[in-house]
Amino acid sequence: MTGSLHTEDEMQKDFHYYVTAMLARHAGFTVDESRLIAWCSQYVDDATESFQLHLSTGRVVETTMTAHYHVKSFSTGVQRDVYECFHFPPAGLKNSIFSFRTQPDPPVLKSLLEDILEEKDTGSGPVSNDGHPFWMYRLGIALHTYMDSWSHQSFSGRLHRENDVGRIYRGDSKGNWKRMTLEDWMCDLAPPVGHCQAGHLVDHPHRHLKYQVYDPGAGKFRMKVRHNPAQFEKASKHCLKQLKKFSGSGSKWDDNEDAMKAIRFLLNSGIDDAEERILAWKKHRTFRPFKRFFSTKGEYDEDGWPDEAFATIDDRPLRREYLEKRRDRFHARERDGFDGTNFRLFHKAARKQRVFMLDRLFW
């Protein structure tokens, strides 16, 4: 959606779900734990619930929105509470000056991951109906933001001229560049929020880019060269290091291991569309070791968690379109064990991350 307000659709499902799950398994988590962590990571891009849920028992439940698209991107509340807390973590204080721009592995995310590790060590927090501890939900959400710090580097989550993008060039690993004139024109129609003016080019793991980014301090554009294969690999390596801190075991990064070979395919796929890229990946030999891992049970479904937590009053499964259409007049029947469902624990974990990020950055 080049030039749209689909601002936080960064690293896409191939990385946020599949690669995160592979890395978690490589780090020593069980199959179910790896899927949960990866599901939480991907659901950050799909949790557009931002309203009270009025349940059939009379209970009112709050949700925590972690994704929002289109016109509400102009809202400062969405920019702060959604984009900056989950997708564009600010670098914070640098040389006594606060920077809203995202940088890889920022201090605030290091602190967040340390806080989650401390919660794991103390054994605090609720447990899901399946026996998964609360810190795993927090970890999956945090890893989404952590990986985004590489894909979103040099951009910020606010509406600001620092997100103005000038000329865009598409390149290759040999250093050959070609001006993307049509993309320049289309992206210039978008507001300077996040990477709107760079479109989805920053999302593609195989992409080599060169583009101008406005420097408000200097009052001019500066050229940024970006090799996504190298950046996405760095993000994956750092993600694995964090996962190993939590598992206390697992294997180190090894280019000869199945997970690393599978990631290498994505870094060299040359396919822009995320779903097409995933389909091609699943047919490639590097994905074969993971076919059983991502069986029907292991496939991500954005409707899965709402369906698990709720039913409509007439007992039909609660699909996302129902959730979106009803909004303020939403009424449903919670299923047994609602407080231990993945849906509820995800939203509680997301709320905790939002409060942590706001406290460290803005309060």
N, C-alpha and C positions, 0 to 999 in steps of 0.2 A: 504494500500500500504506500508507494512512494509519495512523499509530500503530504501524508495524512497526519492526523493527530494520534496515530497508533504509536505513541512515543516509547512505551516501555517493552515493546516486543523485540527484545534484544537477542542475546543468545537464545536460540529457539529450542524446541522440544528435543531435538537430537542431543543437545548438550545438557539442558536443565533436567531432563528425565533420564534418557538412555545412558549418557556418559556418567552422570552422577551416580546412577545405580551400579554401573560397571566399576567405578572407582570405589564405591562403598564396599562392594563384594571383594574387590582386590585388597581393600584395607582390612578385611577380616570380619566384616559384618555378615550376619546370616542372610539368606535370600530374602526372607520376609522383612528384615530390618532394612536391607538395602533398597527394597521397593518402597518402603514407607518414607525413608529419607528422600528418595528421588521424587516420590509423589508430592511430598510437601514442597520440594523445590519447584516443581512444575506448576503446582496449584497457585503459587504466588502470581503467575501470569493470568490466572482464571478466576480468582476470588474477587469478583466485582460486587459482591453483596455489601451493601452499605446502609442497611436499614434494620429496624427491629423486626424480629420474627414473633408474631403473636400466635402462640401455640394453643391447641384445643383445650389444654388444662387451665388456661388463663395465664400461664407463664409468658413473660416477655424476654426474649434473648437478643443480645446485641451481637452484631457481626463486625468484623474488622476488614475493611476493604484494602486489598493489596494491589489491585490493578484497576485502572480506569482509562478509557479511551475517549476520543472525540472532543466535543465542545467543553466539557468540564476540565479539560487540561488547562484552560485559562484560569481556573480557580486557584488562588494561592494556597488554599487549604489542601487541595489535591496535590499540588506540587510539593508541599512540605510533608504531608502525612503519608502520601503514597509514593511519589517518585523518589524523594530524597531519603525516605526511610527504608525503601525496599529495592530500588532500582538504580538510583544515582547517588550513592553515598558521598557526601562532600568530603573533600580532603581535610577540611578543618583548618586549624592554624598552621600556617607555613611562613616562617620568618616574620612572626608577629602580625601577619595579615591573614584574615579568614578567607579561605577559598571554597566556593561552592562547587567548583569543578571536581569531577570524580578522578581519582588516581588509583592505580592498582594497589591492592593490599593496604587500604588506608588505616590509620590508627584506630578510628572508631570501630571498625569491624574486628580488628585484633582484640579490642576490649570486649566486644560483644561475644566473640567466640570463647574468650577466657571466662566470661560470666556463665556461659552455657556449660563449659567444662566443670566449673565449680559446682553448678547445680547438679551435674551428673555425679560428682564425687560425694556430695552430701546426700544424694538419694531423695531429694525433695521433689515435690510436684506430683500431679495426678498420674494415673496409669490408665491406658486405654483398655477397652473390653478385650482386646487381643493380647494384653500384657505389655504393650510398648510404653516405655517411660516418656514423660513429657519432654525431656530434654532432646529426644530424637526429633520431635516436631520442630522444636526451636532450631536444631541444627540444620534440618533440611531447608527451612526458610532462610536462615543465615547464609547457607552455601549458595543459594540463588543470588543474594545480594553480593556475596563475595566474588562469584564468577562474573557478575555484571560489572564489577569494578575494573575488570580488564576490557570487556567489550564496550563499556561506556566511558572509558578514559578520555579526558579533555572536554567532555560535555557535562552540563549540570541539569538538575531536575527542575529548575525554575525558568520562568519566561524572562529571558535576558539576552542582550545582544552578544554575550559571550558564547552563545550557541549559534550565531550566524555562521553559515558555511558558504564559502565562495566557490571558486572553480574546483571541480571534482575530476580526478583522473583515475582510470582503471589501469592497473599494471599487472606484471607477472613477476615471477621469481628472478628473472634475468634483468630486471630493471627497465623494461620497455613500458612506456606510459601512453595512454590514449585518452584524450579529453572526452568527457561524457556530457556533451552539450545539452541534449534533451533532458537528461536527469537533473542537470543544473537548473534548468528552467522550471521543471516541475517541482523540485524541492524548494526553490525560492518562494513558492506560493505558500509554503507552510510557515507557521510561526516559529520563532527561535526557542522552542521548548525541547529539552532533551536532544536527541539526534534526529528530530523531524527533518531538518534541512539536509541531512545526509541520507535520508530514506533508510532502507533496510540493508544498505551496502555494508554497514558495520556489523550486521548480524551474520554474515556469511563466513563460515570458518576458513574457506579457501581463498578469500578475497585479499588482493594486494591493492591498497588505496593510497592516494595522495590528494589532499584537499586543503583549502584555506579555511582557517578558523580565526574569527575576529578576536583581537586582543584589546579589550577596553582600556587598559593602562597605557598601551602604546598608541592607541587610536588608529590601528591599522590591522590588516589581515596578516597572519603568519601561516606558512605552509607546514602541514603536518604529514609525514610519511608514516604509513601504518601497514604492517604485514600481519594480517589476521592469523595465518597459520602459527606463527611464532607466539603471538599474544594468547591465542586460545590454548596452545600447548602449555604455556606458563600458567594460565589459569587452572588447567587440569592438574598440573604438578603441585601447585599450592593447595588445591582442593584435596588432593590425596594426602598431603602432609597433615592437613587439619583432621581428616577422617581417621588417620592412624593415631592421632593424639587421643581420640575418643574411643577407638577400638582397643588400643593398647597392644595391637598385633598387626597382622597383615604383611603384605609385601611392599617393597620399595618400587619406585618407578623403574621399569625395565622395558626397553623398546622391543624385546623379544617375547613379552607376555601378551596373552590374547587381548586384554583390555587396551593395551597401548597400540597394538596392531589395528584394532577396530577404530580407535580414535584417529590414527594416522589416515585411514580411509576418508574420514570426514574432512580432514585438513587438506586433502588433495582431490576432493570429489568434483569440484567445478560446477556443482548444481546449486542454483540460487534458491529455488523454492524448497522450503523446509520439508514439506510432506513428500515431495518427489525425491529429495535427498535421502530421507529415511527409507522410502520404498526401495531405492537403488541399493542402499546399505544392507537391507535385509536379504537382498539377493546375492550379495557379495560374500566371498569365502571368509572374510574377517568377522562376519556376524554369526557364522555357524555355531561357534562355541556358546553363543548366548540365546539360541533359538528356544531352548527349553526354559531358560531363565525368564525370557519375555514371552511366556505362553499366554493363553487367553487370560489367565488370572493376573499376569504381570503387565498386561497392556494398560496404558493410562487412559482414563475416561473422565473427563471433567464433570460428568453427571454422577459419577460413582459415589462420591461421598455424600452429596445431598440425598441421593436415593437411599443410602444406608441409614441416614439420620431421620428422615421424614417420610411421611406419606400424606397425600392430600386427604381431605376430609372423607372422600368417597373411597379411600384406600388405594387409589392408583399410585404408581411410583411418581415421585416428585422430580420432574425433569427441570433442567435449568431454565427453559423458556417460561415455565410456570413461575419460577422464582423471580425472574426478571419482570414479567408482566404484572404481577401482583404488588410487589414492592410494599408501600406503606399499608396496604390493606391485605397483607399476606397472612393467611391462616393455614395452619397445617396440624397434623397430628404427629407428635414426636414418637419415634419407635422406642421400644424398651431399651434401657441402657443408654439413653441419649447423651448423658454427660460423659460417657466414655467413648463416644464415636469419634472417628477421625475428623469429621467436619467440625465438631465442637472444639476438640483439642487443637486443631489447626488455627481456628480463629482466636483461641485464648493465647496460643504461642505468638501469633502475629501481633496481637495487642501488646504483648510483653516486649517484642522487638521494637514496636513503634515508640513505646514509652521510654525504652532504653536509648534509642537513637535521639529522640527529642531532648531527653535529659542531658545527654553528653554534648549535643551540638547547639541547642538553642535555649535551654532553660538555665 
